[in-house]
Amino acid sequence: MVSSSFHVTCPTEGQLRAHQDVPDAAVALHLRGCDGCSHRAADLRSTAQLAARAIADLDADAPSIVDAD
């Protein structure tokens, strides 16, 4: 994907996802000027939060391990 301003190559989905875990100054700068990537990053963040809640719920519902010996 190419941003309309300055013909800059937009970050990949993987780069946007990695930026959520380990902020990258170049990606952050790009996001300030690219609405499309800002929306993609927001969608990825929402999906990651949903997945984290689902995993936490699974963990909370898991039976505790009891020593049967």
Residue, then its C-alpha position, 0 to 999 in steps of 0.5 A: m500500500v502506498s500513502s498518497s502523500f510523498h509516495v511513501t510506502c505504508p507499513t505492513e500489517g505485521q509492522l503495524r502489529a509489532h508497533q503495538d508491542v514495541p513502539d517504532a518511531a518511523v511507524a508512529l510518524h507515518l501513522r500521524g500522516c496516514d489516515g488509512c494506516s491509522h485506521r488499520a492500526a486501530d482495527l489491529r489494536s481492537t482485534a488484539q484487545l478482543a483476543a486478549r479478553a477471550i484468552a483471559d476468559l478461557d483461562a478464568d473458565a479453566p478447571s483448576i488442577v487438583d492433585a488426585d493422589 
